[in-house]
Amino acid sequence: MGYEHAMRFTKGRHAFTASTHTDKAHIHNHIIFNSIDLDNTRKFKNFFFSGIALQRLSYILCFEHGYSIIQRKPYAERNKRTTYPKRHTIRGELETVIAEILKKKPKDLESFLDLLREEGYEIKRGKHIAVKGRAQKRFIRLDSLQEGFRTQDLIQILANTQEPHSVQQTSDKRQKIDLLIDLQAKIQEGKGAGYQHWAKIVNLKQMAKVLLFLQENDIHDYGQLDQMAKEAAVQTDHLLSDIKQKEARMQEIRKLRTHIINYSKTRDTYAAYRKAEYSRKFFEAHREEITLHKAAKEAFDQLELKKIPRVAELNAEFNRLAKEKNAMYAQYRTERDRMRDLANAKRNAEMILQNDDFARTTKLISK
């Protein structure tokens, strides 16, 4: 995954090393790449939010390979760690060995001790039974172990063929199975007609992007996804309708403004045409100006208020509408992309889950 991460980010144009560290509890990669490309012609130019781009690419890779990602929370909502994993101790290792031996159900204490010897432990009998492993320097009394592993506890367990208290199975914690978990499980399973049909349409990379979208938008319920998709579609249509109305009004203003300007420029020519008693010869000599004047008068007659507005008023209204339209366009593009992402996520979720009743019944289920 580290190699694939580096290859995708550099697009194979830069030499890099990907080193995987397994010496820590959190296995991780260190990636170093040459800033000069392989052709020695260009240099890598860092860009704004490159860290976010690397993070998103890492999330997509994790989804593709079936791994989980870190759920980010605000600092105030984070749970502070109060319990820490126990350190590896010799007594803990001994208790684990004893628990494994008890699973073999020895018939008595002597049989138990024989099995313990086979595991490499030395037994010392006396007032107290003590054992010593290969890596131990001193004997450890069984009575110094946790409850359930002491001598008297072992005798009782062997007599009743019960498991020690500390190794009894605890009840599983209640976990929520949500839409993201369902989708990831289906992808990893790779079975069913729904998966096969989906695989023919979009590839695993596309689905990983869909899962990342659901994760980023905190969508865990199909009903929520469906409702958000519908609301986004309605909002997009509403914005588009408002934009078209403003564009139509701006087009009217353009035409009316042109008619006002033409009317003003040709007013003297048309007055002279009337004084010439609409002479055919005068008309032919000033055909274009007279035609523009008549078109302007017809446009004014169609005005609802029958009042010709001033050009300054029209310019102010046009500028206001243009400003509002540009702001709406930015909002429309954002809402349109969001609508497409939601519709794409909904469609792919339905393809994978392949359940006719899923859209009506899927909710957060407690296991």
Buried (B, 14 or more C-beta within 10 A) or exposed (E): BBEEBBBBBBEEBBEBEBEEEEEEEEEEBEBEBBEBBEEEEEEBEEEEEEEEEBBBBBBBBBBBEEEEBEEEEEEEEEEEEEEEEEEEEBEEEBBEBBBEBBEEEBEEBEBBBEBBEEBEBEBEEEEEBBBBBEEBEEBBBBBEBEEBBBBEBBEEBBEEEEBBEBBEEEEEEEEEEBBBBBBBEBBEEEEEEBBEEBBEEBEBEEBBBBBBBBBEBEBBBBBBBBEBBBEBBEBBEEBBEBBEEBEEBBEEBEEBBBBBEBBEEBEEBBEBBEEBEEEEEBBEEBEEBBEBBEBBEEBBEEEEEEEBBEEEEBEEBBEEBBEEBEEBBEBBEEBBEBBBBBBBBBBBBBBBBBBEEBBEEBEEEEE
